[in-house]
Amino acid sequence: MAREAGASVLLLESAPREWRGGNSMHVRNLRCMHEAPQDVLVDAYPEEEFWQDLRKVTGGATDEKLARLVIRASSTCRDWMRRHGVHFQPSLGGTLHLSRTNAFFMGGGKALVNAYYRSAQDLGVKVRYNAPVDDIEVQQGHFMAAHIGGERIEARACVLAAGGFESNREWMREAWGQNERGEWPADNFLIRGTRFNQGVLLKAMMGQGADTIGDPSQSHCVAIDARAPLYDGGICTRVDAVSLGVMLNRQARRFYDEGEDFWPKRYAIWGRLVAQQPGQIGYCIIDSKAIGRFMPPVFPGVKAQTLPDLARQLGLDPSAFGQTLEDFNGACRVGTFDHTVLDDCHTEGLAPAKTHWARPIDTPPYYGYALRPGITFTYLGLKTNEHAAVHFAGRPSDNLFVAGEMMAGNVLGQGYTAGVGMSIGTAFGRIAGGQAARAALEGAAHETA
């Protein structure tokens, strides 16, 4: 956007070329407002419904003005994205029932990132890889230069898009602290995305008095396979079967309603729920009736012909495990099962209840997945406005802007709904680029005068 508006642009990428683009290379769709069917999107997803979905998952912890800006921008950005080489495809089977609300990228996030970099190169944007900026020089809210080691790089304007701090293990430990059991929960977290989001510039800006927003312990936090790698596991480490079975903790007890709402709206609560359990681990238990109804994860589940054997393989007490499953099965009131609607299959006389999709786990073989919290991105960020300007003591900078995860907390105070991170990133990336170009060109004109 900045280059198309006439500014010369240098992109400083902390990662090497093969890991460029931060968490965007792990995304796969964009939540889009639309008033009528559009190519890969069916039916309609109007502004008010999008807003209510966002308001519900955030519990009201969102700036409505900026949220609605994002929602409206999501309805017009795809033509722009196509012009820069991005292709879309219809949603695939098992993708959380998103064919109405979300447009999927053909080739996923990696193809998206590669398309943007090709387009940027064609436009004349210069890119430096392995160039981690360690400080931003600001004078009274005005950007002066970026620093890489001993190198000082001046510019008339700057966009900060350096992500959150989820890959900074020490900062995560500090943010989550120690729980009542004496555990440090963050020690057991896995990072779904890039290892390069260390929060260096976020901390630097906080140190220079930039206004912040958001709780450092809040994040996009998903329950993922405990066998996932520490970094860059991405989408395929998620286990989408939770709503089809039961979730147990290390004591083999259930701890939350697995059928509370549709998976796209509620999948991102489960990482935080697991983080609150002993040892920061949970176990998703399903039977063979669930197979084929969710996207297969990259790691196969532990498989057993009997429930006691499954408990032993998962390292859970067979007696407690058996009692929990017996209580659950006995409480199930099965009506017409339909995983695409809020059906009438529920439990009675059980705490916590399972309010939808409750069916006895009674058909072998049985499967179990050990799950840990997987952090995608953190919500602590820089406070901004509709122009994507960084604020200092309530006043917007005239030439320093912010986009992406580094400001997502303005819209996402807590919770998540599928694809909205890309909606925020795309909307504010475009705004920040345009505003930075305007500031740079005005600065050049002023200098000439």
VMD Tcl script that draws the C-alpha trace (Angstrom):
set ca {
  {0.00 0.00 0.00}
  {2.81 2.44 0.84}
  {4.66 1.68 -2.38}
  {1.52 1.98 -4.50}
  {0.90 5.36 -2.89}
  {4.28 6.59 -4.13}
  {6.65 6.03 -1.19}
  {9.96 4.22 -1.40}
  {9.83 1.25 0.97}
  {12.41 -0.82 2.83}
  {11.10 -3.90 4.66}
  {13.25 -5.14 7.54}
  {12.49 -8.83 8.19}
  {14.01 -10.38 11.30}
  {13.69 -13.93 9.94}
  {15.65 -15.58 7.14}
  {13.90 -15.73 3.77}
  {12.48 -19.22 4.26}
  {10.70 -18.19 7.49}
  {9.55 -14.76 6.31}
  {6.11 -13.34 6.96}
  {5.68 -14.15 10.64}
  {2.52 -16.05 11.56}
  {0.85 -15.24 8.23}
  {2.46 -18.28 6.67}
  {0.40 -20.47 9.04}
  {-3.00 -18.94 8.29}
  {-5.54 -20.39 5.90}
  {-8.58 -18.11 5.75}
  {-10.03 -14.65 6.16}
  {-13.34 -13.88 7.88}
  {-15.37 -11.74 5.48}
  {-18.49 -9.66 5.76}
  {-20.70 -9.99 2.65}
  {-24.32 -9.15 1.91}
  {-24.86 -11.81 -0.75}
  {-23.10 -14.91 -2.12}
  {-19.62 -14.15 -3.52}
  {-17.58 -16.66 -5.53}
  {-16.19 -18.91 -2.74}
  {-18.58 -17.58 -0.06}
  {-22.16 -18.81 0.25}
  {-25.31 -17.01 1.48}
  {-24.65 -13.76 3.38}
  {-22.69 -12.69 6.44}
  {-23.81 -9.13 7.23}
  {-21.99 -6.59 9.34}
  {-24.23 -6.91 12.37}
  {-23.86 -10.69 12.57}
  {-20.06 -10.41 12.26}
  {-20.07 -7.76 14.99}
  {-22.26 -9.83 17.30}
  {-20.02 -12.88 16.78}
  {-16.98 -10.79 17.68}
  {-18.66 -9.12 20.64}
  {-19.73 -12.50 22.01}
  {-16.31 -14.17 21.89}
  {-14.53 -11.11 23.30}
  {-17.10 -10.63 26.06}
  {-17.28 -6.99 25.00}
  {-13.51 -6.48 25.39}
  {-13.21 -4.74 22.02}
  {-13.20 -1.23 20.57}
  {-16.44 -1.19 18.58}
  {-15.35 1.63 16.27}
  {-12.15 -0.18 15.25}
  {-13.91 -3.55 15.15}
  {-16.54 -2.27 12.74}
  {-13.79 -0.68 10.65}
  {-12.20 -4.14 10.34}
  {-15.53 -5.78 9.54}
  {-16.36 -3.31 6.75}
  {-12.84 -3.52 5.33}
  {-13.15 -7.31 5.16}
  {-15.93 -6.89 2.60}
  {-13.74 -5.01 0.12}
  {-10.22 -6.37 0.54}
  {-10.36 -9.54 -1.54}
  {-10.24 -7.81 -4.93}
  {-7.14 -5.95 -3.72}
  {-5.63 -9.23 -2.51}
  {-6.29 -10.87 -5.87}
  {-4.50 -8.01 -7.64}
  {-1.46 -8.95 -5.57}
  {-1.55 -12.61 -6.57}
  {-3.69 -14.17 -3.84}
  {-6.07 -16.94 -4.92}
  {-9.11 -18.20 -3.05}
  {-10.86 -21.56 -2.96}
  {-14.07 -22.92 -1.44}
  {-13.78 -24.33 2.07}
  {-12.92 -28.01 2.25}
  {-14.81 -30.68 4.16}
  {-14.04 -30.73 7.89}
  {-13.03 -27.07 8.01}
  {-15.24 -25.97 10.89}
  {-18.33 -25.18 8.76}
  {-16.88 -21.89 7.49}
  {-18.14 -21.80 3.89}
  {-20.43 -18.87 4.70}
  {-18.14 -16.73 6.83}
  {-14.56 -17.37 5.72}
  {-12.68 -17.23 2.41}
  {-9.87 -19.80 2.20}
  {-6.49 -19.10 0.60}
  {-5.47 -21.52 -2.12}
  {-2.16 -22.93 -0.92}
  {-2.71 -21.57 2.59}
  {-0.69 -18.87 4.31}
  {2.61 -19.78 2.69}
  {1.15 -19.12 -0.76}
  {-0.35 -15.86 0.56}
  {2.99 -14.67 1.91}
  {4.84 -15.66 -1.26}
  {2.28 -13.82 -3.42}
  {2.67 -10.64 -1.37}
  {6.46 -10.77 -1.51}
  {6.43 -11.33 -5.27}
  {4.11 -8.38 -5.72}
  {6.21 -6.20 -3.43}
  {9.35 -7.10 -5.37}
  {7.66 -6.28 -8.67}
  {6.65 -2.88 -7.26}
  {10.21 -2.12 -6.18}
  {9.99 -2.73 -2.44}
  {13.41 -3.54 -1.00}
  {13.60 -6.38 1.51}
  {16.38 -7.19 3.96}
  {16.26 -10.61 5.62}
  {18.03 -11.58 8.86}
  {17.59 -7.95 9.87}
  {16.11 -7.93 13.39}
  {15.43 -4.35 14.50}
  {16.40 -4.04 18.15}
  {15.25 -0.47 18.82}
  {13.12 2.33 17.42}
  {14.33 5.91 17.83}
  {11.46 8.25 18.66}
  {11.48 11.93 19.61}
  {8.30 13.31 21.15}
  {6.22 10.69 19.38}
  {7.92 11.26 16.02}
  {9.76 8.36 14.38}
  {13.41 9.11 13.57}
  {15.20 5.84 12.82}
  {15.33 2.07 13.28}
  {18.40 0.40 14.78}
  {19.90 -2.96 13.84}
  {22.88 -3.55 16.06}
  {25.08 -0.54 15.44}
  {23.36 0.44 12.20}
  {20.96 3.38 12.16}
  {18.36 3.48 9.36}
  {16.50 6.77 8.94}
  {13.11 7.09 7.26}
  {10.32 9.66 7.05}
  {7.76 7.18 8.34}
  {7.62 3.69 9.82}
  {5.11 0.86 10.20}
  {5.66 -1.52 13.09}
  {4.38 -5.03 12.26}
  {6.61 -7.10 14.52}
  {4.01 -9.38 16.12}
  {3.37 -10.20 19.75}
  {5.69 -11.72 22.35}
  {4.48 -15.32 22.35}
  {7.89 -16.73 21.38}
  {9.61 -15.00 24.30}
  {9.48 -17.77 26.90}
  {10.65 -15.57 29.77}
  {8.06 -12.87 29.07}
  {5.31 -15.49 28.76}
  {6.39 -16.94 32.11}
  {6.24 -13.50 33.67}
  {2.82 -12.74 32.13}
  {1.20 -15.97 33.35}
  {3.02 -16.14 36.66}
  {2.82 -19.02 39.14}
  {-0.50 -20.72 39.91}
  {-1.96 -21.95 43.20}
  {-0.36 -25.37 42.66}
  {3.11 -23.82 42.45}
  {3.30 -24.45 38.69}
  {4.55 -21.99 36.06}
  {1.92 -22.70 33.37}
  {3.84 -21.05 30.54}
  {6.61 -23.63 30.91}
  {4.24 -26.14 29.33}
  {3.02 -23.95 26.46}
  {3.76 -24.71 22.82}
  {3.97 -21.94 20.20}
  {1.88 -22.65 17.12}
  {3.57 -19.98 15.02}
  {6.87 -18.26 14.36}
  {9.80 -18.40 16.74}
  {10.72 -14.83 15.75}
  {7.94 -13.01 17.62}
  {10.04 -12.15 20.65}
  {8.30 -8.89 21.50}
  {11.52 -6.88 21.21}
  {9.93 -3.84 19.57}
  {6.78 -4.07 21.67}
  {8.92 -3.87 24.79}
  {11.03 -1.09 23.26}
  {7.95 0.99 22.49}
  {6.54 0.40 25.97}
  {9.86 1.62 27.36}
  {9.53 4.83 25.35}
  {6.07 5.57 26.68}
  {3.85 4.28 23.89}
  {0.28 3.65 25.01}
  {-0.62 -0.04 25.29}
  {-3.83 -2.03 25.34}
  {-4.65 -5.57 26.40}
  {-3.86 -8.10 29.11}
  {-0.42 -9.76 28.68}
  {-1.89 -13.12 29.74}
  {-4.56 -13.04 27.02}
  {-3.84 -14.67 23.68}
  {-5.16 -16.78 20.85}
  {-4.66 -20.02 22.73}
  {-5.71 -23.36 21.24}
  {-5.61 -26.91 22.59}
  {-3.11 -28.70 20.35}
  {-1.51 -32.13 20.28}
  {1.00 -32.46 23.11}
  {3.43 -34.04 20.63}
  {3.59 -30.85 18.55}
  {6.95 -29.09 18.14}
  {7.80 -26.12 20.34}
  {7.52 -23.68 17.40}
  {5.83 -23.53 14.00}
  {3.47 -26.48 14.39}
  {0.74 -24.49 12.69}
  {-2.79 -25.59 11.82}
  {-2.14 -29.32 11.55}
  {-1.32 -29.73 15.27}
  {-4.81 -28.65 16.32}
  {-7.27 -31.36 17.37}
  {-10.80 -30.47 16.27}
  {-12.60 -33.40 17.90}
  {-13.30 -31.79 21.28}
  {-16.97 -31.02 20.56}
  {-17.51 -34.63 19.43}
  {-16.40 -36.25 22.68}
  {-15.31 -35.30 26.19}
  {-12.30 -33.43 27.56}
  {-10.66 -34.73 30.71}
  {-7.88 -33.38 32.92}
  {-5.03 -35.31 34.52}
  {-7.44 -36.53 37.21}
  {-9.68 -37.95 34.44}
  {-12.40 -35.40 35.24}
  {-14.34 -33.21 32.82}
  {-13.91 -29.48 33.37}
  {-16.00 -27.57 30.78}
  {-18.95 -27.86 28.37}
  {-17.57 -29.39 25.18}
  {-20.76 -28.54 23.27}
  {-21.16 -24.90 24.23}
  {-21.14 -23.47 20.71}
  {-19.94 -24.08 17.18}
  {-16.27 -24.95 16.93}
  {-15.21 -21.86 14.89}
  {-16.43 -19.63 17.70}
  {-15.17 -21.67 20.63}
  {-12.09 -23.65 19.58}
  {-9.77 -20.90 20.78}
  {-11.04 -21.06 24.39}
  {-9.71 -24.56 24.93}
  {-6.04 -23.69 25.12}
  {-6.69 -21.37 28.04}
  {-8.97 -23.94 29.69}
  {-6.26 -26.59 29.44}
  {-3.71 -24.08 30.75}
  {-5.77 -23.82 33.94}
  {-5.72 -27.59 34.54}
  {-3.06 -29.46 36.57}
  {0.09 -29.91 34.55}
  {-1.42 -27.85 31.73}
  {-2.62 -30.97 29.95}
  {-6.00 -32.30 28.84}
  {-7.24 -35.40 27.07}
  {-9.79 -35.46 24.25}
  {-11.70 -38.77 24.26}
  {-13.86 -39.90 21.33}
  {-15.22 -43.15 19.96}
  {-15.47 -44.42 16.39}
  {-18.73 -42.51 15.77}
  {-16.70 -39.28 15.63}
  {-14.25 -40.45 12.97}
  {-14.73 -38.64 9.66}
  {-16.51 -35.69 11.28}
  {-13.44 -33.56 11.99}
  {-10.25 -32.59 10.18}
  {-7.71 -35.36 10.84}
  {-4.75 -34.00 12.82}
  {-1.19 -34.74 11.77}
  {-0.60 -37.09 14.72}
  {-2.86 -40.18 15.00}
  {-4.76 -40.59 18.25}
  {-4.00 -43.27 20.82}
  {-6.29 -46.17 19.89}
  {-7.81 -48.90 22.08}
  {-10.61 -51.43 21.92}
  {-11.66 -50.83 25.54}
  {-11.94 -47.73 27.69}
  {-9.72 -49.12 30.51}
  {-6.99 -49.86 27.97}
  {-7.30 -46.34 26.54}
  {-6.96 -44.89 30.05}
  {-3.81 -46.93 30.71}
  {-2.23 -45.90 27.38}
  {-2.91 -42.24 28.20}
  {-1.47 -42.59 31.70}
  {-4.81 -41.90 33.40}
  {-6.29 -43.75 36.37}
  {-8.60 -46.40 34.83}
  {-11.01 -46.30 37.76}
  {-11.53 -42.51 37.69}
  {-11.57 -42.57 33.90}
  {-14.22 -45.30 33.86}
  {-16.41 -43.49 36.39}
  {-16.28 -40.23 34.42}
  {-17.25 -41.97 31.19}
  {-19.98 -43.98 32.91}
  {-21.47 -40.81 34.42}
  {-21.28 -39.00 31.08}
  {-22.81 -41.83 29.08}
  {-25.64 -42.22 31.58}
  {-26.43 -38.50 31.44}
  {-26.66 -38.29 27.65}
  {-30.07 -37.49 26.21}
  {-29.69 -38.21 22.51}
  {-32.17 -36.62 20.14}
  {-31.31 -35.84 16.53}
  {-27.53 -35.57 16.27}
  {-26.35 -32.92 13.80}
  {-22.93 -31.40 14.21}
  {-23.77 -28.57 11.76}
  {-26.43 -27.07 14.04}
  {-26.92 -26.55 17.78}
  {-28.72 -29.86 18.10}
  {-30.81 -31.34 20.91}
  {-28.29 -33.96 22.08}
  {-27.41 -32.93 25.63}
  {-26.75 -34.18 29.14}
  {-29.00 -34.00 32.18}
  {-27.96 -33.96 35.83}
  {-24.27 -33.66 35.01}
  {-21.81 -30.91 35.93}
  {-20.45 -29.49 33.80}
  {-23.22 -30.16 31.32}
  {-22.60 -30.88 27.65}
  {-25.28 -28.78 25.98}
  {-25.07 -30.02 22.37}
  {-23.72 -33.01 20.44}
  {-23.74 -35.23 23.54}
  {-23.68 -38.91 22.59}
  {-22.48 -41.82 24.71}
  {-18.88 -42.84 24.12}
  {-19.62 -46.51 23.66}
  {-18.55 -47.66 20.19}
  {-15.02 -49.07 19.85}
  {-12.38 -48.48 18.84}
  {-11.80 -45.55 21.16}
  {-9.32 -42.72 20.60}
  {-7.53 -40.30 22.90}
  {-5.41 -37.22 22.28}
  {-3.22 -35.57 24.91}
  {-3.48 -31.80 24.43}
  {-1.45 -28.82 25.62}
  {-1.98 -25.05 25.26}
  {-0.79 -23.81 21.87}
  {-0.22 -20.05 21.76}
  {-0.79 -18.43 18.36}
  {-0.36 -14.77 19.26}
  {-0.59 -12.53 22.31}
  {-3.11 -9.69 22.74}
  {-0.98 -7.13 24.56}
  {-0.26 -4.47 21.96}
  {0.04 -0.80 21.06}
  {-3.04 1.37 21.32}
  {-4.07 2.84 18.00}
  {-6.88 4.62 16.14}
  {-8.61 4.41 12.77}
  {-5.42 5.73 11.12}
  {-3.26 2.96 12.66}
  {-1.15 5.58 14.46}
  {0.91 4.66 17.54}
  {-0.19 6.75 20.54}
  {1.95 8.44 23.17}
  {0.12 9.82 26.24}
  {-3.11 9.75 24.26}
  {-1.72 11.60 21.24}
  {-1.27 9.85 17.85}
  {2.14 9.93 16.22}
  {2.33 11.76 12.90}
  {4.65 9.20 11.25}
  {4.74 5.99 13.29}
  {2.09 3.36 12.60}
  {1.27 -0.19 13.72}
  {-0.38 -3.21 12.14}
  {-1.05 -6.90 12.69}
  {-0.67 -8.76 15.97}
  {1.15 -5.79 17.45}
  {-2.19 -3.92 17.64}
  {-4.77 -6.74 17.51}
  {-5.59 -6.24 21.20}
  {-7.54 -3.11 20.22}
  {-10.10 -5.43 18.63}
  {-9.40 -8.68 20.50}
  {-9.34 -8.13 24.25}
  {-9.99 -11.84 24.75}
  {-11.39 -14.80 22.86}
  {-11.30 -15.46 19.14}
  {-13.40 -16.45 16.17}
  {-11.87 -18.21 13.18}
  {-10.19 -15.99 10.57}
  {-10.60 -12.65 12.37}
  {-6.84 -12.28 12.93}
  {-6.39 -12.05 9.16}
  {-9.29 -9.60 8.95}
  {-7.52 -7.32 11.45}
  {-4.11 -7.77 9.83}
  {-5.38 -7.07 6.34}
  {-7.47 -4.05 7.31}
  {-4.84 -2.33 9.43}
  {-1.95 -3.36 7.20}
  {-3.59 -1.52 4.33}
  {-4.42 1.50 6.50}
  {-0.92 1.68 8.00}
  {0.77 1.43 4.60}
  {-1.34 4.20 3.13}
  {-0.89 6.46 6.15}
  {2.86 5.88 6.24}
  {3.14 6.87 2.58}
  {1.13 10.02 3.20}
  {3.34 10.97 6.15}
  {6.52 10.25 4.19}
  {5.45 12.24 1.15}
  {4.28 15.16 3.27}
  {7.61 15.06 5.08}
  {9.49 15.11 1.79}
  {7.43 18.04 0.54}
  {8.07 19.93 3.76}
  {11.82 19.36 3.47}
  {11.78 20.53 -0.15}
  {9.87 23.67 0.80}
}
mol new
graphics top color blue
foreach p $ca { graphics top sphere $p radius 0.5 }
foreach p [lrange $ca 0 end-1] q [lrange $ca 1 end] { graphics top cylinder $p $q radius 0.2 }
display resetview
